[in-house]
Structure formats: structure tokens, C-alpha cells
């Protein structure tokens, strides 16, 4: 099951410690303000039928 934005923020803040609790929300996901890395790439807006193709399934599994 996909991770929610709230779960991604909570996990990152817990793992990285103080200073990593501010995030920028984008249409693509959540970015940590301290380390400037995408914590979550939100793929919920992608076409669901694309996941039926093998190459797309592999790409989604590597995220």
C-alpha cells in the first residue's frame, strides 16, 4: 500500500531528527526543507492503466 504524505513526513522527521520537520508540498510530493530531498513522490495522479505494463510496474516498484 502506498505511503501517505503525512506518513512520509513523520517517518523522515523521526529518522533524521531535529531540523528535518519542515516540508514543502508540491504537486509531485513532499520535499524536506533541511536536506532538500524528495521524501515522497506522489504517483496517485498517474494513469492507473499505465501500471498494467511491465516496464511501468518495474518503475513503480523501484521508487
Backbone as XML, in Angstrom:
<?xml version="1.0"?>
<chain id="A" units="angstrom">
  <residue number="1" name="UNK">
    <atom name="N" x="0.832" y="-1.173" z="0.000"/>
    <atom name="CA" x="0.000" y="0.000" z="0.000"/>
    <atom name="C" x="0.883" y="1.244" z="0.000"/>
  </residue>
  <residue number="2" name="UNK">
    <atom name="N" x="0.460" y="2.259" z="-0.702"/>
    <atom name="CA" x="1.249" y="3.469" z="-0.842"/>
    <atom name="C" x="1.303" y="4.242" z="0.467"/>
  </residue>
  <residue number="3" name="UNK">
    <atom name="N" x="2.402" y="4.915" z="0.660"/>
    <atom name="CA" x="2.605" y="5.723" z="1.853"/>
    <atom name="C" x="1.953" y="7.091" z="1.627"/>
  </residue>
  <residue number="4" name="UNK">
    <atom name="N" x="1.285" y="7.610" z="2.649"/>
    <atom name="CA" x="0.667" y="8.931" z="2.542"/>
    <atom name="C" x="1.725" y="10.008" z="2.786"/>
  </residue>
  <residue number="5" name="UNK">
    <atom name="N" x="1.394" y="11.224" z="2.416"/>
    <atom name="CA" x="2.308" y="12.348" z="2.652"/>
    <atom name="C" x="2.556" y="12.535" z="4.146"/>
  </residue>
  <residue number="6" name="UNK">
    <atom name="N" x="1.522" y="12.381" z="4.959"/>
    <atom name="CA" x="1.679" y="12.540" z="6.408"/>
    <atom name="C" x="2.619" y="11.474" z="6.976"/>
  </residue>
  <residue number="7" name="UNK">
    <atom name="N" x="2.476" y="10.239" z="6.508"/>
    <atom name="CA" x="3.361" y="9.164" z="6.953"/>
    <atom name="C" x="4.800" y="9.438" z="6.537"/>
  </residue>
  <residue number="8" name="UNK">
    <atom name="N" x="4.996" y="9.904" z="5.316"/>
    <atom name="CA" x="6.345" y="10.187" z="4.820"/>
    <atom name="C" x="7.003" y="11.285" z="5.645"/>
  </residue>
  <residue number="9" name="UNK">
    <atom name="N" x="6.252" y="12.345" z="5.954"/>
    <atom name="CA" x="6.803" y="13.433" z="6.769"/>
    <atom name="C" x="7.167" y="12.936" z="8.165"/>
  </residue>
  <residue number="10" name="UNK">
    <atom name="N" x="6.281" y="12.171" z="8.788"/>
    <atom name="CA" x="6.525" y="11.681" z="10.147"/>
    <atom name="C" x="7.738" y="10.755" z="10.197"/>
  </residue>
  <residue number="11" name="UNK">
    <atom name="N" x="7.845" y="9.843" z="9.243"/>
    <atom name="CA" x="8.975" y="8.911" z="9.210"/>
    <atom name="C" x="10.292" y="9.642" z="8.995"/>
  </residue>
  <residue number="12" name="UNK">
    <atom name="N" x="10.313" y="10.607" z="8.071"/>
    <atom name="CA" x="11.552" y="11.334" z="7.790"/>
    <atom name="C" x="11.980" y="12.149" z="9.008"/>
  </residue>
  <residue number="13" name="UNK">
    <atom name="N" x="11.043" y="12.841" z="9.638"/>
    <atom name="CA" x="11.369" y="13.635" z="10.825"/>
    <atom name="C" x="11.880" y="12.735" z="11.948"/>
  </residue>
  <residue number="14" name="UNK">
    <atom name="N" x="11.294" y="11.559" z="12.092"/>
    <atom name="CA" x="11.735" y="10.621" z="13.122"/>
    <atom name="C" x="13.115" y="10.051" z="12.860"/>
  </residue>
  <residue number="15" name="UNK">
    <atom name="N" x="13.430" y="9.784" z="11.608"/>
    <atom name="CA" x="14.727" y="9.199" z="11.248"/>
    <atom name="C" x="15.852" y="10.225" z="11.271"/>
  </residue>
  <residue number="16" name="UNK">
    <atom name="N" x="15.578" y="11.421" z="10.780"/>
    <atom name="CA" x="16.621" y="12.419" z="10.614"/>
    <atom name="C" x="16.822" y="13.301" z="11.845"/>
  </residue>
  <residue number="17" name="UNK">
    <atom name="N" x="15.819" y="13.399" z="12.690"/>
    <atom name="CA" x="15.949" y="14.161" z="13.924"/>
    <atom name="C" x="15.587" y="15.631" z="13.765"/>
  </residue>
  <residue number="18" name="UNK">
    <atom name="N" x="16.009" y="16.443" z="14.745"/>
    <atom name="CA" x="15.648" y="17.866" z="14.763"/>
    <atom name="C" x="16.102" y="18.597" z="13.499"/>
  </residue>
  <residue number="19" name="UNK">
    <atom name="N" x="15.280" y="19.544" z="13.067"/>
    <atom name="CA" x="15.605" y="20.327" z="11.880"/>
    <atom name="C" x="15.051" y="19.762" z="10.593"/>
  </residue>
  <residue number="20" name="UNK">
    <atom name="N" x="14.561" y="18.538" z="10.640"/>
    <atom name="CA" x="14.008" y="17.900" z="9.442"/>
    <atom name="C" x="12.499" y="17.727" z="9.575"/>
  </residue>
  <residue number="21" name="UNK">
    <atom name="N" x="11.850" y="18.730" z="10.144"/>
    <atom name="CA" x="10.410" y="18.643" z="10.355"/>
    <atom name="C" x="9.622" y="19.692" z="9.586"/>
  </residue>
  <residue number="22" name="UNK">
    <atom name="N" x="10.292" y="20.398" z="8.677"/>
    <atom name="CA" x="9.632" y="21.373" z="7.818"/>
    <atom name="C" x="9.663" y="20.850" z="6.384"/>
  </residue>
  <residue number="23" name="UNK">
    <atom name="N" x="8.504" y="20.903" z="5.719"/>
    <atom name="CA" x="8.400" y="20.325" z="4.384"/>
    <atom name="C" x="7.709" y="21.281" z="3.431"/>
  </residue>
  <residue number="24" name="UNK">
    <atom name="N" x="8.071" y="21.182" z="2.176"/>
    <atom name="CA" x="7.405" y="21.904" z="1.116"/>
    <atom name="C" x="6.542" y="20.904" z="0.361"/>
  </residue>
  <residue number="25" name="UNK">
    <atom name="N" x="5.292" y="21.249" z="0.186"/>
    <atom name="CA" x="4.365" y="20.399" z="-0.558"/>
    <atom name="C" x="4.393" y="20.830" z="-2.022"/>
  </residue>
  <residue number="26" name="UNK">
    <atom name="N" x="4.541" y="19.873" z="-2.913"/>
    <atom name="CA" x="4.470" y="20.153" z="-4.344"/>
    <atom name="C" x="3.408" y="19.235" z="-4.944"/>
  </residue>
  <residue number="27" name="UNK">
    <atom name="N" x="3.104" y="19.443" z="-6.198"/>
    <atom name="CA" x="2.150" y="18.548" z="-6.844"/>
    <atom name="C" x="2.747" y="17.162" z="-7.029"/>
  </residue>
  <residue number="28" name="UNK">
    <atom name="N" x="4.064" y="17.059" z="-6.943"/>
    <atom name="CA" x="4.731" y="15.775" z="-7.141"/>
    <atom name="C" x="5.002" y="15.022" z="-5.854"/>
  </residue>
  <residue number="29" name="UNK">
    <atom name="N" x="5.043" y="15.715" z="-4.720"/>
    <atom name="CA" x="5.338" y="15.039" z="-3.470"/>
    <atom name="C" x="5.715" y="15.998" z="-2.366"/>
  </residue>
  <residue number="30" name="UNK">
    <atom name="N" x="6.578" y="15.526" z="-1.460"/>
    <atom name="CA" x="6.984" y="16.272" z="-0.276"/>
    <atom name="C" x="8.505" y="16.436" z="-0.303"/>
  </residue>
  <residue number="31" name="UNK">
    <atom name="N" x="8.981" y="17.657" z="-0.075"/>
    <atom name="CA" x="10.418" y="17.939" z="-0.057"/>
    <atom name="C" x="10.807" y="18.402" z="1.340"/>
  </residue>
  <residue number="32" name="UNK">
    <atom name="N" x="11.857" y="17.832" z="1.898"/>
    <atom name="CA" x="12.375" y="18.260" z="3.197"/>
    <atom name="C" x="13.088" y="19.592" z="3.026"/>
  </residue>
  <residue number="33" name="UNK">
    <atom name="N" x="12.764" y="20.573" z="3.880"/>
    <atom name="CA" x="13.375" y="21.895" z="3.788"/>
    <atom name="C" x="14.848" y="21.863" z="4.188"/>
  </residue>
  <residue number="34" name="UNK">
    <atom name="N" x="15.244" y="20.937" z="5.058"/>
    <atom name="CA" x="16.627" y="20.882" z="5.536"/>
    <atom name="C" x="17.564" y="20.202" z="4.536"/>
  </residue>
  <residue number="35" name="UNK">
    <atom name="N" x="17.180" y="19.045" z="4.023"/>
    <atom name="CA" x="18.083" y="18.309" z="3.134"/>
    <atom name="C" x="17.702" y="18.448" z="1.662"/>
  </residue>
  <residue number="36" name="UNK">
    <atom name="N" x="16.583" y="19.103" z="1.372"/>
    <atom name="CA" x="16.144" y="19.406" z="0.010"/>
    <atom name="C" x="15.957" y="18.174" z="-0.871"/>
  </residue>
  <residue number="37" name="UNK">
    <atom name="N" x="15.660" y="17.041" z="-0.248"/>
    <atom name="CA" x="15.395" y="15.812" z="-0.987"/>
    <atom name="C" x="13.910" y="15.531" z="-1.007"/>
  </residue>
  <residue number="38" name="UNK">
    <atom name="N" x="13.460" y="14.946" z="-2.102"/>
    <atom name="CA" x="12.082" y="14.477" z="-2.141"/>
    <atom name="C" x="11.951" y="13.315" z="-1.163"/>
  </residue>
  <residue number="39" name="UNK">
    <atom name="N" x="11.036" y="13.439" z="-0.228"/>
    <atom name="CA" x="10.789" y="12.383" z="0.739"/>
    <atom name="C" x="9.745" y="11.430" z="0.179"/>
  </residue>
  <residue number="40" name="UNK">
    <atom name="N" x="8.818" y="11.972" z="-0.604"/>
    <atom name="CA" x="7.767" y="11.149" z="-1.182"/>
    <atom name="C" x="7.455" y="11.662" z="-2.577"/>
  </residue>
  <residue number="41" name="UNK">
    <atom name="N" x="7.464" y="10.782" z="-3.530"/>
    <atom name="CA" x="6.987" y="11.099" z="-4.872"/>
    <atom name="C" x="5.579" y="10.536" z="-4.953"/>
  </residue>
  <residue number="42" name="UNK">
    <atom name="N" x="4.619" y="11.428" z="-5.072"/>
    <atom name="CA" x="3.210" y="11.046" z="-5.073"/>
    <atom name="C" x="2.801" y="10.667" z="-6.486"/>
  </residue>
  <residue number="43" name="UNK">
    <atom name="N" x="2.521" y="9.385" z="-6.693"/>
    <atom name="CA" x="2.171" y="8.893" z="-8.029"/>
    <atom name="C" x="0.685" y="8.611" z="-8.161"/>
  </residue>
  <residue number="44" name="UNK">
    <atom name="N" x="-0.102" y="9.131" z="-7.224"/>
    <atom name="CA" x="-1.527" y="8.826" z="-7.242"/>
    <atom name="C" x="-2.255" y="9.465" z="-8.416"/>
  </residue>
  <residue number="45" name="UNK">
    <atom name="N" x="-1.668" y="10.488" z="-9.030"/>
    <atom name="CA" x="-2.321" y="11.149" z="-10.156"/>
    <atom name="C" x="-1.945" y="10.540" z="-11.504"/>
  </residue>
  <residue number="46" name="UNK">
    <atom name="N" x="-1.033" y="9.572" z="-11.496"/>
    <atom name="CA" x="-0.654" y="8.925" z="-12.744"/>
    <atom name="C" x="-1.784" y="8.019" z="-13.222"/>
  </residue>
  <residue number="47" name="UNK">
    <atom name="N" x="-1.902" y="7.827" z="-14.507"/>
    <atom name="CA" x="-2.964" y="6.951" z="-15.026"/>
    <atom name="C" x="-2.822" y="5.524" z="-14.495"/>
  </residue>
  <residue number="48" name="UNK">
    <atom name="N" x="-3.868" y="4.985" z="-13.950"/>
    <atom name="CA" x="-3.788" y="3.645" z="-13.369"/>
    <atom name="C" x="-3.560" y="2.572" z="-14.415"/>
  </residue>
  <residue number="49" name="UNK">
    <atom name="N" x="-4.053" y="2.774" z="-15.641"/>
    <atom name="CA" x="-3.876" y="1.748" z="-16.669"/>
    <atom name="C" x="-2.416" y="1.589" z="-17.065"/>
  </residue>
  <residue number="50" name="UNK">
    <atom name="N" x="-1.587" y="2.601" z="-16.820"/>
    <atom name="CA" x="-0.163" y="2.512" z="-17.136"/>
    <atom name="C" x="0.505" y="1.432" z="-16.280"/>
  </residue>
  <residue number="51" name="UNK">
    <atom name="N" x="-0.003" y="1.194" z="-15.096"/>
    <atom name="CA" x="0.587" y="0.203" z="-14.200"/>
    <atom name="C" x="0.383" y="-1.217" z="-14.692"/>
  </residue>
  <residue number="52" name="UNK">
    <atom name="N" x="-0.414" y="-1.369" z="-15.717"/>
    <atom name="CA" x="-0.619" y="-2.700" z="-16.274"/>
    <atom name="C" x="0.562" y="-3.143" z="-17.139"/>
  </residue>
  <residue number="53" name="UNK">
    <atom name="N" x="1.366" y="-2.200" z="-17.595"/>
    <atom name="CA" x="2.511" y="-2.529" z="-18.446"/>
    <atom name="C" x="3.699" y="-2.938" z="-17.588"/>
  </residue>
  <residue number="54" name="UNK">
    <atom name="N" x="4.440" y="-3.913" z="-18.015"/>
    <atom name="CA" x="5.557" y="-4.452" z="-17.237"/>
    <atom name="C" x="6.614" y="-3.394" z="-16.926"/>
  </residue>
  <residue number="55" name="UNK">
    <atom name="N" x="6.997" y="-2.584" z="-17.897"/>
    <atom name="CA" x="8.029" y="-1.553" z="-17.661"/>
    <atom name="C" x="7.554" y="-0.547" z="-16.613"/>
  </residue>
  <residue number="56" name="UNK">
    <atom name="N" x="6.290" y="-0.204" z="-16.652"/>
    <atom name="CA" x="5.748" y="0.742" z="-15.678"/>
    <atom name="C" x="5.686" y="0.122" z="-14.285"/>
  </residue>
  <residue number="57" name="UNK">
    <atom name="N" x="5.311" y="-1.151" z="-14.208"/>
    <atom name="CA" x="5.280" y="-1.834" z="-12.908"/>
    <atom name="C" x="6.679" y="-1.859" z="-12.288"/>
  </residue>
  <residue number="58" name="UNK">
    <atom name="N" x="7.685" y="-2.109" z="-13.089"/>
    <atom name="CA" x="9.051" y="-2.131" z="-12.581"/>
    <atom name="C" x="9.479" y="-0.759" z="-12.092"/>
  </residue>
  <residue number="59" name="UNK">
    <atom name="N" x="9.128" y="0.286" z="-12.820"/>
    <atom name="CA" x="9.479" y="1.649" z="-12.426"/>
    <atom name="C" x="8.812" y="2.006" z="-11.110"/>
  </residue>
  <residue number="60" name="UNK">
    <atom name="N" x="7.549" y="1.618" z="-10.929"/>
    <atom name="CA" x="6.850" y="1.923" z="-9.681"/>
    <atom name="C" x="7.448" y="1.140" z="-8.517"/>
  </residue>
  <residue number="61" name="UNK">
    <atom name="N" x="7.909" y="-0.058" z="-8.743"/>
    <atom name="CA" x="8.442" y="-0.871" z="-7.657"/>
    <atom name="C" x="9.813" y="-0.380" z="-7.196"/>
  </residue>
  <residue number="62" name="UNK">
    <atom name="N" x="10.493" y="0.413" z="-7.995"/>
    <atom name="CA" x="11.824" y="0.902" z="-7.638"/>
    <atom name="C" x="11.788" y="2.223" z="-6.883"/>
  </residue>
  <residue number="63" name="UNK">
    <atom name="N" x="10.625" y="2.805" z="-6.688"/>
    <atom name="CA" x="10.534" y="4.096" z="-6.010"/>
    <atom name="C" x="10.681" y="3.985" z="-4.557"/>
  </residue>
</chain>
